[in-house]
Amino acid sequence: MKKLFTLFFISLMISSCSNQTNTTSMPIPGDFAHTVYFWLHNPDNTDDRKAFEASLSNFINQSPYITTKHIGVPAATNRDVIDNSYTYSLLLTFKDKAAQDQYQDEPAHKQFIAESSHLWSKVLVYDSETILK
């Protein structure tokens, strides 16, 4: 989770530094972050990856509750503090916890789980609420 947030903040800092008059970084839009890591049963299976990516993309592109979205794979980084054993990561932000709660109950989310849960062996979720604005 720290890696995703660090990468996101670094990209924000770089883009803010490119504008010489802007010396402050921008917060991530949304007060609620939902970070999910997926480990596929067969991470080298091209068909499984395509099916997972299509189902996940379809789902998050339908959700009216998501503020920002990022689907990723492990970055080519190697330090003792990095866990890059997962197959996919998903980082979503929401306006607030209420919006995230609605997202959890929407039909597209339930369809994604029904379509794709057989593809993964493990899922970890980290939810957080902002403390700084």
Z-matrix of the N, CA and C atoms (Angstrom, degrees):
N
C 1 1.437
C 2 1.525 1 109.72
N 3 1.343 2 118.08 1 -45.05
C 4 1.452 3 120.49 2 179.72
C 5 1.517 4 110.83 3 -58.38
N 6 1.339 5 116.19 4 -37.71
C 7 1.458 6 119.96 5 -178.36
C 8 1.516 7 110.65 6 -62.04
N 9 1.328 8 117.42 7 -45.57
C 10 1.463 9 120.16 8 -179.08
C 11 1.518 10 111.55 9 -62.96
N 12 1.337 11 116.06 10 -45.92
C 13 1.452 12 118.84 11 -179.94
C 14 1.523 13 110.35 12 -65.36
N 15 1.324 14 117.47 13 -39.91
C 16 1.461 15 121.03 14 179.19
C 17 1.519 16 110.38 15 -61.30
N 18 1.338 17 117.08 16 -46.85
C 19 1.457 18 120.57 17 179.42
C 20 1.515 19 111.38 18 -62.41
N 21 1.318 20 116.69 19 -40.71
C 22 1.454 21 120.34 20 179.80
C 23 1.530 22 110.64 21 -64.82
N 24 1.338 23 116.30 22 -45.29
C 25 1.454 24 119.41 23 179.53
C 26 1.518 25 111.68 24 -65.88
N 27 1.318 26 118.11 25 -37.46
C 28 1.461 27 120.50 26 177.56
C 29 1.522 28 109.99 27 -61.61
N 30 1.328 29 117.33 28 -44.18
C 31 1.462 30 119.22 29 179.62
C 32 1.522 31 111.02 30 -64.71
N 33 1.329 32 117.19 31 -36.32
C 34 1.467 33 119.72 32 176.10
C 35 1.528 34 111.04 33 -65.75
N 36 1.312 35 115.87 34 -40.76
C 37 1.466 36 119.52 35 179.81
C 38 1.527 37 110.74 36 -65.06
N 39 1.307 38 116.76 37 -42.15
C 40 1.462 39 120.16 38 179.35
C 41 1.516 40 110.48 39 -61.62
N 42 1.335 41 116.04 40 -45.76
C 43 1.462 42 118.11 41 -179.26
C 44 1.525 43 111.16 42 -67.25
N 45 1.326 44 118.24 43 -33.76
C 46 1.461 45 119.07 44 178.02
C 47 1.520 46 111.23 45 -73.05
N 48 1.336 47 117.51 46 -31.06
C 49 1.469 48 120.25 47 178.43
C 50 1.522 49 111.64 48 -71.69
N 51 1.321 50 117.85 49 -24.06
C 52 1.456 51 119.76 50 179.72
C 53 1.518 52 111.37 51 -69.10
N 54 1.310 53 116.57 52 -19.89
C 55 1.460 54 121.62 53 174.75
C 56 1.522 55 106.91 54 -98.51
N 57 1.311 56 118.01 55 104.93
C 58 1.460 57 123.14 56 -172.21
C 59 1.528 58 112.81 57 -59.90
N 60 1.327 59 119.13 58 -25.27
C 61 1.458 60 120.60 59 -177.59
C 62 1.516 61 112.37 60 -86.30
N 63 1.297 62 118.67 61 -13.72
C 64 1.461 63 122.07 62 -178.35
C 65 1.529 64 108.85 63 -99.02
N 66 1.335 65 117.16 64 113.72
C 67 1.459 66 120.26 65 -177.66
C 68 1.521 67 112.43 66 -111.06
N 69 1.329 68 118.43 67 6.78
C 70 1.457 69 121.08 68 178.26
C 71 1.517 70 109.84 69 -116.11
N 72 1.323 71 116.26 70 150.63
C 73 1.454 72 119.94 71 177.77
C 74 1.525 73 109.39 72 -86.71
N 75 1.314 74 115.32 73 158.21
C 76 1.455 75 121.48 74 -178.79
C 77 1.523 76 109.20 75 -98.33
N 78 1.325 77 118.22 76 137.68
C 79 1.462 78 119.73 77 175.19
C 80 1.528 79 110.60 78 -71.85
N 81 1.298 80 116.16 79 157.41
C 82 1.461 81 121.06 80 174.74
C 83 1.522 82 107.52 81 -67.98
N 84 1.340 83 118.45 82 132.15
C 85 1.465 84 119.66 83 177.27
C 86 1.529 85 111.10 84 -63.90
N 87 1.299 86 116.75 85 134.15
C 88 1.460 87 122.17 86 179.45
C 89 1.515 88 111.20 87 102.93
N 90 1.320 89 116.01 88 139.84
C 91 1.463 90 121.28 89 -178.09
C 92 1.526 91 113.73 90 -92.92
N 93 1.327 92 117.61 91 -3.87
C 94 1.465 93 121.15 92 -177.24
C 95 1.523 94 108.97 93 -129.26
N 96 1.325 95 117.22 94 122.90
C 97 1.471 96 122.22 95 178.55
C 98 1.521 97 109.51 96 -108.63
N 99 1.317 98 115.73 97 136.37
C 100 1.470 99 123.92 98 -178.54
C 101 1.524 100 106.12 99 -125.12
N 102 1.338 101 116.23 100 108.32
C 103 1.454 102 121.64 101 -177.38
C 104 1.524 103 108.80 102 -113.62
N 105 1.329 104 115.69 103 126.93
C 106 1.474 105 121.28 104 -175.64
C 107 1.520 106 108.75 105 -127.01
N 108 1.322 107 115.43 106 134.60
C 109 1.469 108 121.49 107 175.17
C 110 1.519 109 108.25 108 -115.89
N 111 1.342 110 115.31 109 133.26
C 112 1.467 111 122.27 110 -178.71
C 113 1.523 112 109.52 111 -118.07
N 114 1.308 113 116.47 112 135.13
C 115 1.462 114 123.38 113 171.03
C 116 1.519 115 106.40 114 -113.47
N 117 1.317 116 117.56 115 113.80
C 118 1.460 117 121.15 116 179.05
C 119 1.527 118 110.01 117 -78.16
N 120 1.343 119 115.19 118 147.96
C 121 1.475 120 120.24 119 174.75
C 122 1.525 121 110.43 120 -57.20
N 123 1.333 122 115.16 121 -45.10
C 124 1.466 123 121.74 122 -176.22
C 125 1.525 124 109.80 123 -124.26
N 126 1.327 125 117.18 124 76.08
C 127 1.466 126 119.56 125 -173.44
C 128 1.526 127 114.41 126 -64.56
N 129 1.321 128 118.43 127 -17.73
C 130 1.467 129 120.82 128 179.33
C 131 1.523 130 112.85 129 -93.42
N 132 1.328 131 117.23 130 -0.80
C 133 1.459 132 121.93 131 -178.76
C 134 1.540 133 109.36 132 -83.34
N 135 1.314 134 116.12 133 111.95
C 136 1.468 135 121.94 134 -176.97
C 137 1.526 136 112.10 135 -59.92
N 138 1.325 137 117.36 136 -41.11
C 139 1.466 138 120.24 137 -179.74
C 140 1.525 139 111.42 138 -64.81
N 141 1.327 140 117.53 139 -41.30
C 142 1.460 141 120.89 140 178.04
C 143 1.531 142 110.58 141 -63.40
N 144 1.307 143 116.36 142 -42.16
C 145 1.463 144 120.04 143 -179.86
C 146 1.527 145 111.16 144 -64.52
N 147 1.322 146 116.37 145 -44.28
C 148 1.470 147 120.12 146 179.17
C 149 1.527 148 110.74 147 -62.13
N 150 1.333 149 116.71 148 -43.81
C 151 1.461 150 120.61 149 179.99
C 152 1.527 151 110.93 150 -63.34
N 153 1.329 152 116.72 151 -44.10
C 154 1.456 153 121.02 152 179.40
C 155 1.533 154 110.74 153 -62.84
N 156 1.316 155 116.89 154 -49.71
C 157 1.462 156 121.45 155 -178.73
C 158 1.533 157 111.55 156 -60.84
N 159 1.315 158 116.93 157 -42.11
C 160 1.473 159 120.04 158 -179.84
C 161 1.524 160 110.86 159 -64.99
N 162 1.317 161 116.71 160 -45.35
C 163 1.460 162 120.46 161 -179.44
C 164 1.527 163 111.28 162 -65.06
N 165 1.315 164 116.99 163 -44.30
C 166 1.463 165 120.93 164 -179.79
C 167 1.530 166 111.14 165 -65.74
N 168 1.318 167 117.08 166 -45.92
C 169 1.465 168 120.50 167 179.23
C 170 1.518 169 111.36 168 -61.31
N 171 1.320 170 116.45 169 -44.56
C 172 1.458 171 120.89 170 179.02
C 173 1.524 172 110.42 171 -58.71
N 174 1.293 173 116.12 172 -45.66
C 175 1.459 174 121.06 173 -178.62
C 176 1.529 175 111.96 174 -63.21
N 177 1.334 176 117.54 175 -54.12
C 178 1.469 177 117.79 176 -173.82
C 179 1.525 178 111.98 177 -71.03
N 180 1.320 179 117.71 178 -23.85
C 181 1.459 180 119.33 179 177.27
C 182 1.522 181 112.39 180 -76.57
N 183 1.328 182 117.61 181 -14.02
C 184 1.467 183 121.77 182 177.27
C 185 1.519 184 113.15 183 -91.95
N 186 1.317 185 117.39 184 -20.89
C 187 1.459 186 120.24 185 -171.82
C 188 1.530 187 112.19 186 -73.05
N 189 1.327 188 117.13 187 124.18
C 190 1.468 189 119.98 188 176.70
C 191 1.531 190 112.45 189 -81.24
N 192 1.334 191 118.00 190 -6.04
C 193 1.458 192 121.70 191 -173.88
C 194 1.524 193 113.63 192 -92.46
N 195 1.321 194 117.72 193 -19.83
C 196 1.461 195 122.25 194 -175.80
C 197 1.530 196 110.26 195 -75.66
N 198 1.329 197 116.06 196 132.12
C 199 1.467 198 121.80 197 177.18
C 200 1.526 199 110.04 198 -89.14
N 201 1.339 200 117.42 199 -51.24
C 202 1.463 201 122.29 200 176.48
C 203 1.522 202 108.53 201 -134.92
N 204 1.341 203 115.94 202 156.50
C 205 1.466 204 119.88 203 -177.47
C 206 1.521 205 110.56 204 -144.66
N 207 1.318 206 114.29 205 148.62
C 208 1.462 207 121.60 206 177.00
C 209 1.528 208 107.53 207 -151.90
N 210 1.325 209 116.07 208 121.52
C 211 1.464 210 122.06 209 171.46
C 212 1.522 211 105.71 210 -106.65
N 213 1.325 212 117.04 211 129.44
C 214 1.454 213 119.24 212 -177.07
C 215 1.514 214 113.55 213 -139.56
N 216 1.308 215 113.95 214 172.03
C 217 1.461 216 123.58 215 173.24
C 218 1.526 217 106.18 216 -125.18
N 219 1.325 218 118.54 217 163.95
C 220 1.460 219 119.76 218 -178.69
C 221 1.532 220 111.59 219 -56.13
N 222 1.309 221 115.21 220 133.68
C 223 1.469 222 120.91 221 177.61
C 224 1.530 223 108.76 222 -76.19
N 225 1.298 224 115.25 223 158.93
C 226 1.470 225 121.60 224 179.52
C 227 1.524 226 109.34 225 -81.59
N 228 1.322 227 115.52 226 64.79
C 229 1.458 228 121.60 227 178.68
C 230 1.518 229 108.51 228 -122.01
N 231 1.317 230 116.36 229 153.09
C 232 1.458 231 119.84 230 -176.77
C 233 1.528 232 109.57 231 -147.98
N 234 1.332 233 114.79 232 96.94
C 235 1.461 234 122.03 233 173.47
C 236 1.520 235 107.01 234 -139.34
N 237 1.317 236 116.54 235 160.27
C 238 1.466 237 120.60 236 -176.69
C 239 1.520 238 113.68 237 -58.54
N 240 1.305 239 118.73 238 -29.23
C 241 1.463 240 121.89 239 -176.08
C 242 1.529 241 113.62 240 -86.27
N 243 1.325 242 117.53 241 -3.72
C 244 1.460 243 120.90 242 -175.06
C 245 1.523 244 111.21 243 -95.68
N 246 1.330 245 115.10 244 130.06
C 247 1.467 246 121.77 245 171.42
C 248 1.521 247 106.68 246 -106.66
N 249 1.303 248 116.53 247 106.47
C 250 1.460 249 119.96 248 177.93
C 251 1.520 250 110.82 249 -115.16
N 252 1.330 251 115.47 250 33.91
C 253 1.465 252 120.83 251 -179.02
C 254 1.527 253 113.18 252 -82.81
N 255 1.315 254 117.43 253 -11.84
C 256 1.463 255 121.15 254 -178.02
C 257 1.533 256 110.03 255 -76.77
N 258 1.338 257 116.02 256 166.01
C 259 1.459 258 121.41 257 178.43
C 260 1.528 259 111.14 258 -95.40
N 261 1.331 260 117.10 259 -43.27
C 262 1.466 261 122.89 260 -179.71
C 263 1.523 262 109.89 261 -138.63
N 264 1.317 263 114.85 262 150.77
C 265 1.461 264 120.87 263 170.71
C 266 1.520 265 108.12 264 -123.47
N 267 1.303 266 114.66 265 151.44
C 268 1.459 267 122.16 266 177.03
C 269 1.514 268 107.10 267 -133.52
N 270 1.318 269 116.67 268 123.72
C 271 1.455 270 121.61 269 176.51
C 272 1.517 271 107.42 270 -121.49
N 273 1.322 272 115.01 271 118.54
C 274 1.464 273 121.22 272 178.34
C 275 1.517 274 108.41 273 -124.23
N 276 1.316 275 116.46 274 146.93
C 277 1.453 276 119.69 275 169.53
C 278 1.517 277 108.60 276 -120.71
N 279 1.322 278 113.44 277 154.79
C 280 1.460 279 122.17 278 -178.37
C 281 1.522 280 108.61 279 -133.59
N 282 1.310 281 115.16 280 156.10
C 283 1.465 282 120.38 281 178.29
C 284 1.528 283 110.25 282 -53.94
N 285 1.332 284 116.02 283 -43.20
C 286 1.461 285 121.42 284 -177.98
C 287 1.526 286 109.10 285 -163.42
N 288 1.323 287 116.89 286 179.71
C 289 1.461 288 121.45 287 -178.44
C 290 1.530 289 111.50 288 -62.93
N 291 1.313 290 117.16 289 -35.59
C 292 1.468 291 120.59 290 179.80
C 293 1.528 292 110.93 291 -60.49
N 294 1.332 293 117.50 292 -41.29
C 295 1.470 294 120.98 293 177.74
C 296 1.529 295 110.50 294 -65.42
N 297 1.329 296 116.54 295 -39.50
C 298 1.466 297 119.68 296 178.10
C 299 1.523 298 110.59 297 -66.31
N 300 1.317 299 117.90 298 -37.40
C 301 1.464 300 121.36 299 177.02
C 302 1.534 301 110.61 300 -62.41
N 303 1.321 302 117.27 301 -39.68
C 304 1.463 303 120.76 302 178.28
C 305 1.525 304 110.77 303 -66.42
N 306 1.319 305 116.22 304 -40.33
C 307 1.467 306 122.15 305 176.97
C 308 1.530 307 110.54 306 -57.60
N 309 1.331 308 116.49 307 -41.35
C 310 1.469 309 120.38 308 -178.91
C 311 1.528 310 111.88 309 -61.12
N 312 1.331 311 116.63 310 -31.06
C 313 1.466 312 121.00 311 -175.84
C 314 1.527 313 114.48 312 -97.39
N 315 1.320 314 118.02 313 -3.34
C 316 1.464 315 118.11 314 -176.33
C 317 1.537 316 110.84 315 -72.15
N 318 1.343 317 116.57 316 146.77
C 319 1.471 318 121.14 317 -177.62
C 320 1.529 319 113.85 318 -56.64
N 321 1.323 320 118.42 319 -36.76
C 322 1.467 321 120.62 320 -179.34
C 323 1.528 322 111.25 321 -63.62
N 324 1.330 323 117.93 322 -35.73
C 325 1.468 324 122.09 323 177.89
C 326 1.527 325 109.79 324 -66.15
N 327 1.318 326 115.34 325 -46.00
C 328 1.466 327 119.75 326 179.16
C 329 1.531 328 111.52 327 -64.73
N 330 1.328 329 117.17 328 -35.19
C 331 1.464 330 121.04 329 177.15
C 332 1.534 331 110.48 330 -66.34
N 333 1.333 332 117.03 331 -42.41
C 334 1.463 333 120.61 332 177.34
C 335 1.528 334 110.45 333 -57.97
N 336 1.318 335 117.36 334 -46.14
C 337 1.465 336 120.64 335 -179.92
C 338 1.531 337 110.37 336 -62.57
N 339 1.324 338 117.25 337 -43.88
C 340 1.474 339 120.79 338 179.46
C 341 1.528 340 111.32 339 -63.31
N 342 1.328 341 116.99 340 -40.22
C 343 1.469 342 121.14 341 -178.42
C 344 1.527 343 113.48 342 -74.04
N 345 1.319 344 116.92 343 -32.68
C 346 1.459 345 119.63 344 -166.66
C 347 1.515 346 116.45 345 -116.17
N 348 1.318 347 118.92 346 -13.31
C 349 1.467 348 119.49 347 -174.20
C 350 1.530 349 112.94 348 -61.38
N 351 1.324 350 117.30 349 -25.74
C 352 1.471 351 119.09 350 178.30
C 353 1.533 352 111.64 351 -71.38
N 354 1.337 353 117.11 352 -14.93
C 355 1.460 354 121.50 353 -178.05
C 356 1.528 355 112.81 354 -84.27
N 357 1.341 356 117.77 355 -22.46
C 358 1.458 357 118.81 356 -175.90
C 359 1.519 358 112.78 357 -106.71
N 360 1.332 359 114.23 358 150.22
C 361 1.458 360 121.06 359 177.29
C 362 1.524 361 111.22 360 -100.96
N 363 1.335 362 116.64 361 -20.80
C 364 1.454 363 120.96 362 -176.81
C 365 1.525 364 109.01 363 -155.60
N 366 1.333 365 115.16 364 143.50
C 367 1.464 366 122.37 365 174.61
C 368 1.525 367 107.21 366 -137.83
N 369 1.329 368 116.60 367 133.26
C 370 1.465 369 122.10 368 172.46
C 371 1.520 370 108.37 369 -122.72
N 372 1.326 371 115.50 370 137.01
C 373 1.459 372 121.33 371 -179.54
C 374 1.527 373 108.85 372 -121.75
N 375 1.326 374 115.14 373 133.77
C 376 1.458 375 121.99 374 174.22
C 377 1.522 376 107.18 375 -124.50
N 378 1.325 377 116.11 376 115.78
C 379 1.457 378 122.08 377 176.71
C 380 1.517 379 108.85 378 -106.96
N 381 1.316 380 116.11 379 141.83
C 382 1.466 381 119.68 380 177.37
C 383 1.521 382 110.30 381 -146.41
N 384 1.324 383 114.24 382 152.49
C 385 1.464 384 121.23 383 175.93
C 386 1.527 385 108.12 384 -115.29
N 387 1.309 386 115.87 385 141.84
C 388 1.464 387 120.47 386 -175.75
C 389 1.526 388 112.00 387 -65.07
N 390 1.319 389 114.20 388 146.73
C 391 1.460 390 119.75 389 174.50
C 392 1.520 391 111.60 390 -116.59
N 393 1.347 392 116.52 391 -14.55
C 394 1.460 393 120.97 392 -179.65
C 395 1.528 394 109.61 393 -123.53
N 396 1.279 395 116.39 394 141.41
C 397 1.472 396 120.53 395 177.51
C 398 1.492 397 110.06 396 -129.29
